[in-house]
Amino acid sequence: MDMKVKYRLPSLPQQAVLDDTDQALITLIQTGLPLSPTPYADIAKELQLNEEDVIQRIQKLNDDNVIKRFGVVVRHHELGYKANAMTVWNIPDDAVSELGACMGQFDFVTLCYRRPRRLPDWPYNLFTMIHGKDRDDVLANIELLAKRCNLDENEHKVLFSTRRFKQRGAIYR
């Protein structure tokens, strides 16, 4: 697993002021945290800080909306998940939050988000990325999802990936 961070730069919020240490910290973590039992301590050593200072700075960058997202990028293929599909759903607008929460509870759903419809050609407003060991596994998961979240009557399309793209966070120079 790689830890990736995305940043909302260059348009920083008014209250956010980055010093040289913040800039150096961003440069270090934007390509991923060190793969070690003590990633924050490793970063601290390189920046000549203590581990708690690194954690507090990252938290402040997050609180100030400088860091847009701090999370794990899972490389599914390397873990044996060879098939994935974006499943798009046509959900009544007043039910999207409830159904999205239901879908998001399943371990095999790695992304679940709302998007605007693009009528008349694209009526879908809820997107779920589903991973599996193979296509049959993905289709079985979609069927389970539809059954458990009462989505049987909702129009949907299953869009299997045909290519694999490199996953990484944004890089700022």
MIKETI-731841 format. One record per residue (C-alpha): residue number from 1; residue in three letters; x negated, y negated, z negated. Coordinates in nm, 3 decimals, m for minus. Each point is the difference from the previous one (the first is absolute). Last residue first. Example, Ala and Ser with C-alpha at 12.3 -4.5 7.8 and 13.67 -1.06 7.14 Angstrom:
! MIKETI-731841
 num residu    east   north      up
   2    Ser  m1.367   0.106  m0.714
   1    Ala   0.137   0.344  m0.066
This chain:
! MIKETI-731841
 num residu    east   north      up
 173    Arg  m0.678  m2.157   0.776
 172    Tyr   0.332   0.154  m0.088
 171    Ile   0.081   0.370   0.046
 170    Ala   0.358   0.121  m0.029
 169    Gly   0.058   0.343  m0.149
 168    Arg  m0.073   0.328   0.168
 167    Gln   0.171   0.280   0.186
 166    Lys  m0.151   0.124   0.325
 165    Phe   0.267   0.098   0.248
 164    Arg   0.133   0.346   0.079
 163    Arg   0.189   0.062   0.318
 162    Thr   0.324   0.180   0.091
 161    Ser   0.199  m0.098  m0.306
 160    Phe   0.345   0.152  m0.022
 159    Leu   0.299  m0.235   0.032
 158    Val   0.308   0.148  m0.166
 157    Lys   0.314  m0.197   0.077
 156    His   0.292  m0.079  m0.228
 155    Glu   0.377  m0.051   0.003
 154    Asn   0.154   0.025  m0.346
 153    Glu   0.264   0.266  m0.069
 152    Asp  m0.239   0.244  m0.167
 151    Leu  m0.155  m0.273  m0.214
 150    Asn   0.131   0.119  m0.336
 149    Cys  m0.333  m0.065  m0.176
 148    Arg  m0.060   0.368  m0.086
 147    Lys   0.119   0.130   0.338
 146    Ala  m0.180  m0.252   0.218
 145    Leu  m0.322   0.041  m0.198
 144    Leu   0.019   0.378   0.021
 143    Glu   0.052  m0.019   0.377
 142    Ile  m0.292  m0.243   0.031
 141    Asn  m0.216   0.235  m0.206
 140    Ala   0.095   0.295   0.221
 139    Leu  m0.091  m0.205   0.308
 138    Val  m0.339  m0.087  m0.151
 137    Asp  m0.073   0.364  m0.087
 136    Asp   0.101   0.110   0.350
 135    Arg  m0.234  m0.259   0.147
 134    Asp  m0.302   0.126  m0.197
 133    Lys  m0.163  m0.038  m0.346
 132    Gly   0.231  m0.291  m0.074
 131    His   0.015  m0.377  m0.014
 130    Ile   0.304  m0.229   0.004
 129    Met  m0.007  m0.369   0.074
 128    Thr   0.337  m0.159  m0.072
 127    Phe   0.159  m0.298   0.178
 126    Leu   0.330  m0.171  m0.081
 125    Asn   0.166  m0.245   0.241
 124    Tyr   0.072   0.193   0.319
 123    Pro   0.243  m0.138   0.259
 122    Trp  m0.262  m0.042   0.275
 121    Asp   0.134  m0.063   0.351
 120    Pro   0.283  m0.247  m0.065
 119    Leu  m0.129  m0.120  m0.235
 118    Arg  m0.344  m0.030  m0.153
 117    Arg   0.075   0.094  m0.363
 116    Pro  m0.213  m0.163  m0.264
 115    Arg  m0.240   0.218  m0.194
 114    Arg   0.036   0.165  m0.342
 113    Tyr  m0.272   0.214  m0.152
 112    Cys  m0.090   0.351  m0.109
 111    Leu  m0.357   0.124   0.027
 110    Thr  m0.160   0.319  m0.129
 109    Val   0.315   0.212  m0.013
 108    Phe  m0.124   0.357  m0.073
 107    Asp   0.002  m0.065  m0.375
 106    Phe   0.372  m0.082   0.002
 105    Gln   0.122  m0.286  m0.221
 104    Gly  m0.027  m0.255   0.282
 103    Met   0.300   0.148   0.177
 102    Cys   0.236  m0.072  m0.291
 101    Ala  m0.137  m0.352  m0.041
 100    Gly   0.046  m0.062   0.373
  99    Leu   0.357   0.129  m0.030
  98    Glu   0.084  m0.248  m0.275
  97    Ser  m0.179  m0.293   0.161
  96    Val   0.140   0.072   0.348
  95    Ala   0.364   0.044  m0.108
  94    Asp   0.136  m0.350   0.069
  93    Asp  m0.166  m0.004   0.341
  92    Pro   0.172   0.321   0.110
  91    Ile  m0.285   0.235   0.099
  90    Asn  m0.122   0.079   0.351
  89    Trp  m0.309   0.205  m0.081
  88    Val  m0.348   0.024   0.147
  87    Thr  m0.218   0.301  m0.073
  86    Met  m0.367  m0.065   0.055
  85    Ala  m0.156   0.339   0.041
  84    Asn  m0.304   0.179  m0.126
  83    Ala  m0.169   0.327   0.079
  82    Lys  m0.345   0.135  m0.096
  81    Tyr   0.026  m0.030  m0.378
  80    Gly  m0.303   0.207  m0.100
  79    Leu  m0.163  m0.243  m0.242
  78    Glu  m0.236  m0.134   0.269
  77    His   0.302  m0.085   0.213
  76    His   0.164  m0.191  m0.282
  75    Arg  m0.274  m0.259  m0.042
  74    Val   0.155  m0.171  m0.299
  73    Val  m0.048  m0.375  m0.015
  72    Val   0.027  m0.089  m0.366
  71    Gly   0.116  m0.334  m0.126
  70    Phe  m0.054  m0.370  m0.051
  69    Arg   0.227  m0.219   0.207
  68    Lys   0.017  m0.370   0.073
  67    Ile  m0.313  m0.098  m0.187
  66    Val  m0.009  m0.380  m0.013
  65    Asn   0.350   0.005  m0.145
  64    Asp  m0.112  m0.186  m0.315
  63    Asp   0.104   0.300  m0.213
  62    Asn  m0.201   0.235   0.227
  61    Leu  m0.311  m0.216  m0.011
  60    Lys   0.053  m0.026  m0.376
  59    Gln   0.025   0.380  m0.034
  58    Ile  m0.316   0.046   0.208
  57    Arg  m0.178  m0.252  m0.219
  56    Gln   0.118   0.174  m0.319
  55    Ile  m0.118   0.341   0.124
  54    Val  m0.340  m0.139   0.097
  53    Asp  m0.036  m0.183  m0.333
  52    Glu   0.093   0.322  m0.186
  51    Glu  m0.277   0.191   0.179
  50    Asn  m0.272  m0.243  m0.100
  49    Leu  m0.160  m0.235   0.247
  48    Gln  m0.329   0.009   0.191
  47    Leu   0.183   0.021   0.335
  46    Glu  m0.153   0.339   0.087
  45    Lys   0.043   0.125  m0.356
  44    Ala   0.361  m0.115  m0.007
  43    Ile   0.073   0.182   0.326
  42    Asp  m0.133   0.325  m0.148
  41    Ala   0.194  m0.063  m0.323
  40    Tyr   0.317  m0.047   0.205
  39    Pro  m0.059   0.323   0.194
  38    Thr  m0.071   0.217  m0.306
  37    Pro   0.079   0.364   0.093
  36    Ser  m0.149  m0.067   0.342
  35    Leu   0.121  m0.062   0.352
  34    Pro  m0.088  m0.368   0.010
  33    Leu   0.304  m0.216   0.065
  32    Gly   0.094  m0.072   0.358
  31    Thr  m0.109  m0.219   0.290
  30    Gln   0.164  m0.310  m0.148
  29    Ile  m0.148   0.075  m0.342
  28    Leu  m0.351  m0.137   0.040
  27    Thr   0.082  m0.307   0.209
  26    Ile   0.286  m0.086  m0.234
  25    Leu  m0.235   0.020  m0.298
  24    Ala  m0.256  m0.222   0.174
  23    Gln   0.267  m0.260   0.072
  22    Asp   0.125   0.016  m0.359
  21    Thr  m0.359  m0.041  m0.124
  20    Asp  m0.057  m0.301   0.227
  19    Asp   0.310  m0.173  m0.137
  18    Leu   0.347   0.037   0.145
  17    Val   0.263  m0.258  m0.083
  16    Ala   0.361   0.116   0.006
  15    Gln   0.256  m0.256  m0.124
  14    Gln   0.094  m0.125   0.348
  13    Pro   0.056   0.350   0.139
  12    Leu  m0.270   0.110   0.242
  11    Ser   0.057  m0.027   0.373
  10    Pro  m0.321   0.170   0.115
   9    Leu   0.077   0.263  m0.118
   8    Arg   0.272   0.228  m0.140
   7    Tyr  m0.219   0.296  m0.078
   6    Lys   0.042   0.373   0.047
   5    Val  m0.178   0.247  m0.227
   4    Lys  m0.092   0.359   0.069
   3    Met  m0.092   0.287  m0.231
   2    Asp  m0.112   0.297   0.207
   1    Met   0.115   0.352  m0.076
